Amino acid sequence: MSTTLLALYRQPEGGAEGLATFLRRYETEHLPLIREVPGLRALRVGRVVQAFGQSDLVLVARLVFDDHAALDAALASEPMRAAGRTLREIAPGTVTTVVIEPDHVLSWGDGAAGGDDAA
């Protein structure tokens, strides 16, 4: 059972220029630190290109770990602490982070809409 750390980034201040600066610094300063986090099994980052309903989300990052213990160890690591400091500098107040684990209570029926990627 894997554990996912999902980071949802909102539009930073400064309009299009602010967003461009954030994306550049996110890629060149933040992501290199995240790639050093121990126990990280997968990293997926995507731009939000459409939202159904009102949203100011611009970027979503999905960090996958083997389990919650691996996530806890990653959160305590120096690379993750450094990444957090950098993120507070380049995107203050723009990120919501949640931890997601598979819910074994929910039943996906025949599997047509199930699995780890179900909405």
C-alpha positions in Angstrom: 0.0 0.0 0.0 1.6 3.3 -1.1 1.2 6.7 0.5 1.0 9.8 -1.6 1.8 13.4 -0.7 -0.2 15.6 -3.0 0.7 19.3 -3.3 -1.8 21.7 -4.9 -0.4 25.1 -5.9 -2.6 28.2 -6.4 -1.8 31.1 -8.6 0.9 33.2 -7.0 0.7 37.0 -6.8 1.9 39.0 -9.8 -0.3 37.7 -12.6 1.4 36.0 -15.6 4.9 37.3 -14.6 4.5 36.0 -11.0 3.4 32.6 -12.4 6.3 32.4 -14.8 8.8 33.3 -12.0 7.2 30.7 -9.7 7.4 28.0 -12.3 11.0 28.7 -13.2 12.1 28.7 -9.6 10.0 25.6 -8.8 11.7 23.7 -11.5 15.3 25.0 -10.9 15.3 25.3 -7.1 12.6 23.2 -5.5 12.4 20.1 -7.7 16.1 19.3 -7.5 15.7 19.1 -3.7 12.6 17.0 -3.9 14.4 14.5 -6.1 16.9 14.0 -3.3 14.3 13.0 -0.7 14.9 9.5 0.6 12.2 6.9 0.0 10.6 8.9 -2.9 9.3 6.2 -5.4 7.6 8.4 -7.9 7.2 12.1 -8.7 4.6 13.5 -11.1 4.1 17.2 -11.6 1.5 18.6 -13.9 0.1 22.0 -14.9 -3.6 22.5 -14.3 -5.0 23.3 -17.8 -8.7 23.1 -16.9 -10.8 23.2 -13.8 -14.5 22.3 -13.5 -15.8 25.0 -11.3 -14.0 28.0 -9.8 -10.3 27.3 -9.1 -7.0 29.1 -9.0 -4.9 26.0 -9.1 -2.0 26.1 -11.4 0.2 23.1 -10.6 -0.2 19.7 -8.9 2.6 17.5 -7.6 2.2 13.9 -6.6 5.0 12.3 -4.5 4.6 8.6 -3.9 6.2 6.6 -1.0 6.0 3.0 -0.1 4.0 3.6 3.1 3.3 6.2 5.8 6.5 5.4 7.7 8.5 6.1 4.5 6.7 9.5 4.1 7.4 10.3 7.8 11.1 9.6 7.3 11.1 11.7 4.1 9.4 14.6 5.9 12.1 14.5 8.6 14.9 14.5 6.1 17.2 17.4 5.3 16.3 17.5 1.6 12.6 17.8 2.4 13.3 20.5 5.0 15.4 22.4 2.5 12.7 22.0 -0.1 10.1 23.3 2.4 12.3 26.4 3.1 12.7 27.0 -0.6 9.0 26.6 -1.3 8.1 29.1 1.5 10.4 31.6 -0.3 9.2 31.1 -3.9 5.5 30.4 -3.2 4.4 31.8 0.2 0.9 30.8 1.1 0.1 29.2 -2.3 0.3 25.5 -1.5 -2.1 23.0 0.1 -0.5 19.7 0.9 -2.5 16.5 1.7 -1.6 12.9 2.4 -3.5 10.2 0.6 -3.7 6.5 1.2 -5.8 3.9 -0.5 -9.2 3.4 1.1 -9.9 -0.3 1.5 -13.4 0.4 2.7 -14.6 1.6 -0.7 -15.6 -1.0 -3.2 -14.9 -0.4 -6.9 -17.3 -3.1 -8.1 -16.1 -4.7 -11.3 -12.9 -2.6 -11.4 -14.1 -0.5 -14.4 -13.6 2.7 -12.4 -11.3 1.4 -9.7 -7.7 1.1 -8.9 -5.2 3.6 -7.7 -6.0 6.1 -10.4 -9.8 6.3 -9.7 -11.1 9.8 -9.2 
